[in-house]
Every structure is written in structure tokens, then in C-alpha cells.
Amino acid sequence: MADRLTQLQDAVNSLADQFCNAIGVLQQCAPPASFSNIQTAINKDQPSNPTEEYAQLFAALIARTAKDVDVLIDSLPSEESTAALQAASLRQLEEENHDAAARLEEVVYRGDLLLEKIQSALADIAQSQLRTRSGLPSQPAPPDS
């Protein structure tokens, strides 16, 4: 994936292409203008051009691309962002990451303990069912502390 400046340049180039294409298509579809004192023959058999549809299409494309350019410009680092501010921000993110990792490890540890208890209970239930089906008297399991 390209960096933000390359993406911005591509978006600006795309915007320029869309402007040029819009002007070209609108000129091509425009009805001929009449000049005073000059008679021109207009071919009445020409189908009517959907000029309004083209105008709306190009307006939407240009607006969307302009919005993309604005988003890319906003995503660029500001001039106020110095190396020291970026380093401080990275340190803060690393601390938050470390805290989140510690919380995750604690949750995983508690989950493993709970899993062991559930597996032990399931094993006890399975043993009790086997004893019941085989006709042996079931013996209560010793209580866990």
C-alpha cells in the first residue's frame, strides 16, 4: 500500500482527470449555439444527449474525490507534531499495550482455572452416569475446597 503522500497525489491526479473528462463530455453533449446573422443547419435526427445525467454523475464523482482528498490531507501529520511529541505518544501507547496485555493474561489464567473446574465436574458427572448405568452404587465425590 502506498504512503499517504502518494495516495494524496493519486487522488489529486484523479480529481484533475475527472475535471477534464467532465468538461470534455459536457462540451460534446452541449447543444450548438446560434450566432446572430449566421444560419447553421442543425441535424434534427441527432438523439437528445443526457447532459443533465452526465452533469450529476461528474458532480458526484468530483465531490467524492474532493472529499477523499480532504480526508487524506487531514490524516497527514501536523506541523505541530514534533519528534518528542511522537515519542511521548508512542511511550503512552506502549504502556497502554502493556497494561492490556497484563489484563489479558489475568483473564486467560482465570479462564484456564474455570476450564479445569468445568472439566473436573464433567468427569465426575460422566463417572456417576457410568456407575448408575452399570448398577454400582454411586459414591459422592470428595468436595473441592
N, C-alpha and C positions, 0 to 999 in steps of 0.2 A: 504494500500500500504506500502511496506517495505521501510525502510530508505535507503539512498544512499549506506552506507557500506554493508548492506545486499544485495542490488542489485548488487554491485560490486563483492561480494563473490559468488553470484549465477552465474554471468557472467563468472568469472574465473573458477568455477566448470564446467560450460557448455563448456568452451574452453578446459579444460582438458579432458572431456568426448569426445569431437569431435576429439581431437588428438588421443586418444586411439582407438576410433572407426575407424578413418581413417587408422591408422596403421594396425589394425586387418583386415579390409576389403581389403586393398591393399596387405597384406600378403596372404590372402585367394585367391585373384584373380591373384597373380603373377604366371607366368609360371615357371615350375620346371627348376632348373638349372642343367646343365650336369657337371659331375665331370670327370676329365681325368682318364682313365683306369677303369672306373666303368660304366657298362651298366645298364640302367634303362628302364623299359618298360613304355612308355607314352601312356595313353589311348587316342587314336585319336578320339574317339567318344564324348569326352567332348566338350560342346559348348564353343565357344570363350567368354571370360568374358569381359565386357565393362570396362576395367581398366581405360581407359582414361576418361570415363564419371564419374566414381567414383572419380577420382583424381580431376576433375574440380568441382564436387559437394562439396567435402570436402574442397577444397581450398576456394570456395565461402563462405561456412559456417564458416570456421575458420577466414577468413578475416572479415566477417561481425561481428562476435562475438568479435574479437580483436578491431574492430572499436567501438563497444558498450562499451568495457572496457575502451578505451581511453576517450570516451565521459563521462563516469561515473567518471573517475579519474579527468577530467577537471572540473566537476561540484562540486567536493569536495571543501570545503572552504580552502583557502590557509593558510600557517603558518603565513603570514603577517597580516592576518585578526584578529585583537585583539578585545576584548570586547568593547573598546572605539570606534574603527572604526565602528563596527557593530551598536552600539548605535547611533552614528552620522548618519550613513546611514539610520537607522530606523526613526530618527527625520526628516531627509530630506524627506523621503518618506511620512511621516505623514503630513508634510507641503504641499507637492505637492497634497496629497489626499484632504486636507482641501481646498486648492485653487480650485481644480477641483470641489469639492462639492459646493463651493460658485458660481462658474460659472454655474454649472448645475441648481442650484436654481434660478439664474437670468434668464436663458433661459426658464425654466419651467414657471416662473412668466410672462415673455413676451409672451410665448405661450398661457397661460391662458387668458391674455388680448386680444390677437388676436382671440382666440376662441370665447370669448364673443362678439367681434365686428362682427365676421362672423355669429354667431347665431342670433344676432340682425338684421343684414342685411337680413338673410334668413327669419326671422319672418316678416320683412317689405315686402319682396317680396311676401311671402305667403299671407299676408293681402291684398296687392294690387291685386293679382290674384283673390282672393275671391271676392273682391269688383267689379272687372271687370266682372267676370262671373255672379254676381248677378245683374248687371246693375246699381249699385250705382256709382256715380261719385267718382273717386279715389282722395283722398286727399294726397298731398305730406306730407311725414313725416317730422317732425321738424329736421333741420340739427343738427348733433352732433358736439360738439366743441372739 
